[in-house]
Amino acid sequence: MNKIICVFPEDETTLFLKRVYDLLETYDVICYSFNTNNDEILKNKVKSELEELCEDSCFIFLGHGASHVVYGSPNNDENTSFLTKKEIENLKCKMCLVSCRSSELLDKKRNSIGFGEIPTDYNVDVLRMRENDVSYLKNINETHIEQFKLIFVNIMLSSFKQWFSCESYSIAKLNSFFRLFINKNICDLLLNKKGNNYNYRGIANILYDLKYDLKYTSL
């Protein structure tokens, strides 16, 4: 039987994705939300279920990631691993990994979607990058990152709603919906300027980079 499993390691920095998780719970999706209290209890159970998923099933991840891992909930402010790149490569199912640099975790063994950088934390994702590149996201401040996060979540919500309205849950279609709604929001920002306090061009540039780095792999 084909399944869709969603994993959401929950903490203060991922709470903005809760609306996406809540939407997925309204569909025929098996949803697991981790936190620092139940993380270890659920990890092994969910990992076993993911390993058993067939090629036509799907794994959706909502959270933090890097080029070598998707993270679980932090422990004492330290990142903890949920799945390593090797563990992800060993899965047989389709997947959509909504996390930073998840595009680097993908191979061509399955249909899958991954992202590049998703700047959702001003101190971590912007200021730290500026330590090495002072021009990184120039003219973007903390307020603009909050505005981008709202747009990003709305893109996720619109894309998943369209995807679940389809007869089959094709990862290629989900990739197309992501790109469609990113483009729509870029156009909306540039054509319908929202006032002096809204950095429409800077946020549009972040969305353009989001689309450019979005990766779809297929068999």
C-alpha positions as MATLAB code, in Angstrom:
seq = 'MNKIICVFPEDETTLFLKRVYDLLETYDVICYSFNTNNDEILKNKVKSELEELCEDSCFIFLGHGASHVVYGSPNNDENTSFLTKKEIENLKCKMCLVSCRSSELLDKKRNSIGFGEIPTDYNVDVLRMRENDVSYLKNINETHIEQFKLIFVNIMLSSFKQWFSCESYSIAKLNSFFRLFINKNICDLLLNKKGNNYNYRGIANILYDLKYDLKYTSL';
ca = [
       0.000    0.000    0.000;
       1.351    3.431   -0.988;
       1.841    5.851    1.892;
       2.862    9.451    2.462;
       4.817   10.104    5.657;
       5.590   13.626    6.861;
       8.242   14.313    9.503;
       8.362   17.685   11.277;
      11.067   18.207   13.953;
       9.525   21.041   15.909;
      11.338   23.853   17.728;
      11.187   27.644   17.878;
      13.000   28.034   14.550;
      10.705   25.682   12.619;
       7.362   26.792   14.076;
       6.677   28.888   10.972;
       6.277   25.577    9.077;
       3.558   24.379   11.449;
       0.861   25.683    9.084;
       2.223   23.393    6.361;
       2.301   20.432    8.748;
      -1.258   21.189    9.881;
      -2.401   21.230    6.252;
      -0.787   17.859    5.526;
      -2.566   16.383    8.552;
      -5.893   17.136    6.848;
      -5.000   14.792    3.984;
      -4.212   11.093    3.897;
      -0.734   11.670    5.316;
       0.911    9.920    8.260;
       2.340   12.844   10.225;
       5.014   12.784   12.927;
       6.008   15.877   14.890;
       9.158   15.643   16.999;
      10.205   17.804   19.915;
      12.933   17.628   22.512;
      10.725   15.539   24.810;
       9.692   12.798   22.392;
      12.423   12.987   19.749;
      14.388    9.872   20.698;
      11.240    7.855   21.363;
       9.883    8.441   17.878;
      13.082    8.491   15.837;
      13.653    4.750   15.566;
       9.957    4.039   14.962;
       9.739    6.551   12.126;
      13.054    5.501   10.613;
      11.809    1.900   10.457;
       8.603    3.014    8.753;
      10.549    5.066    6.206;
      12.807    2.119    5.422;
       9.724    0.014    4.673;
       8.193    2.491    2.218;
       7.951    1.243   -1.351;
       9.011    3.154   -4.466;
       5.539    4.646   -4.997;
       5.291    5.962   -1.442;
       6.553    9.392   -0.415;
       8.544   10.954    2.430;
       8.010   14.670    3.166;
      10.425   16.404    5.528;
       9.823   19.864    7.022;
      12.743   21.258    8.990;
      16.440   22.073    9.036;
      19.117   20.412    6.999;
      22.612   20.591    5.585;
      24.505   18.970    2.726;
      25.039   15.778    4.753;
      21.940   15.467    6.961;
      18.371   16.414    7.808;
      18.115   17.364   11.450;
      15.867   16.261   14.278;
      14.885   18.561   17.126;
      17.859   20.305   18.788;
      19.141   19.062   22.126;
      20.509   21.797   24.414;
      20.668   24.109   21.383;
      22.796   21.571   19.493;
      21.608   20.089   16.189;
      20.835   16.376   16.253;
      20.760   14.125   13.208;
      17.517   12.567   12.032;
      18.735   11.049    8.762;
      22.226   11.173    7.301;
      22.874   11.414    3.579;
      23.713    7.698    3.514;
      20.459    6.796    5.268;
      18.503    8.961    2.805;
      20.235    7.307   -0.147;
      19.174    3.897    1.194;
      15.472    4.781    1.170;
      13.450    3.445   -1.761;
      10.577    5.951   -1.652;
       9.983    9.261   -3.408;
      10.747   12.287   -1.288;
      10.306   16.019   -0.851;
      12.842   17.496    1.565;
      11.880   21.037    2.567;
      15.142   22.016    4.253;
      18.305   23.947    3.522;
      20.730   22.315    1.098;
      18.585   19.206    0.782;
      19.240   19.319   -2.973;
      22.732   18.029   -2.137;
      21.242   14.951   -0.485;
      19.452   13.722   -3.606;
      20.496   11.070   -6.086;
      18.847    9.627   -9.193;
      17.624    6.421   -7.554;
      14.165    7.936   -7.063;
      11.950   10.899   -7.915;
      12.704   13.595   -5.378;
      12.736   17.325   -4.626;
      15.308   19.280   -2.646;
      16.090   22.915   -1.959;
      19.184   25.093   -1.761;
      19.577   27.745    0.911;
      16.297   28.829    2.555;
      17.130   31.937    4.628;
      14.578   31.800    7.430;
      16.754   32.818   10.393;
      18.365   36.248   10.096;
      21.092   35.622   12.676;
      22.048   32.166   11.424;
      21.314   32.271    7.707;
      22.214   35.879    6.919;
      24.593   37.400    9.470;
      26.844   34.325    9.627;
      27.077   34.225    5.830;
      28.012   37.910    5.824;
      31.035   37.093    7.971;
      32.532   35.552    4.815;
      30.687   37.628    2.208;
      29.639   41.134    3.248;
      27.447   41.449    0.170;
      25.325   38.375    0.988;
      21.632   39.325    0.728;
      22.578   42.980    0.673;
      19.857   45.344    1.977;
      17.959   42.439    3.582;
      17.162   42.866    7.264;
      15.343   40.782    9.882;
      11.932   42.200    8.953;
      12.462   41.210    5.319;
      13.330   37.639    6.360;
      10.059   37.455    8.311;
       8.214   38.697    5.222;
       9.976   36.073    3.078;
       9.033   33.307    5.553;
       5.362   34.206    5.252;
       5.554   34.102    1.457;
       7.494   30.818    1.548;
       4.856   29.160    3.735;
       2.078   30.404    1.447;
       3.944   28.909   -1.529;
       4.160   25.570    0.293;
       0.457   25.672    1.213;
      -0.680   26.519   -2.320;
       1.590   23.895   -3.873;
       0.543   21.062   -1.580;
      -3.154   21.929   -1.955;
      -2.821   21.690   -5.731;
      -0.813   18.491   -5.446;
      -3.405   16.752   -3.293;
      -6.118   17.742   -5.768;
      -4.398   15.593   -8.431;
      -5.396   12.011   -9.111;
      -1.848   10.776   -8.571;
       0.784   12.224   -6.277;
       3.523   12.774   -8.828;
       6.705   14.389   -7.511;
       7.190   15.955  -10.942;
       3.828   17.703  -10.528;
       4.736   18.914   -7.036;
       7.971   20.335   -8.414;
       5.957   22.148  -11.102;
       3.564   23.561   -8.505;
       6.482   24.849   -6.398;
       7.912   26.622   -9.434;
       4.520   27.948  -10.500;
       3.770   29.556   -7.133;
       7.315   30.881   -6.699;
       6.983   32.590  -10.094;
       3.544   33.896   -9.166;
       4.875   35.465   -5.986;
       7.886   36.995   -7.762;
       5.537   38.642  -10.249;
       3.212   39.803   -7.495;
       6.107   41.408   -5.592;
       7.469   43.235   -8.629;
       4.136   44.335  -10.082;
       2.244   45.141   -6.888;
       4.768   46.983   -4.753;
       3.728   46.954   -1.114;
       5.203   50.251    0.155;
       8.474   51.631    1.463;
       8.724   49.190    4.395;
       8.514   46.163    2.105;
      11.715   45.220    0.285;
       9.882   43.785   -2.703;
      12.932   43.549   -4.952;
      15.165   41.985   -2.302;
      12.552   39.372   -1.410;
      11.899   38.687   -5.095;
      15.630   38.008   -5.507;
      15.525   35.492   -2.624;
      12.572   33.764   -4.314;
      14.430   33.717   -7.620;
      17.401   32.017   -5.909;
      14.976   29.603   -4.234;
      13.592   28.599   -7.631;
      17.033   28.440   -9.254;
      18.368   26.099   -6.547;
      15.228   23.944   -6.410;
      16.265   20.486   -7.614;
      14.126   17.723   -9.045;
      15.639   14.320   -9.709;
      13.984   11.410  -11.492;
      14.800    7.819  -12.318;
];
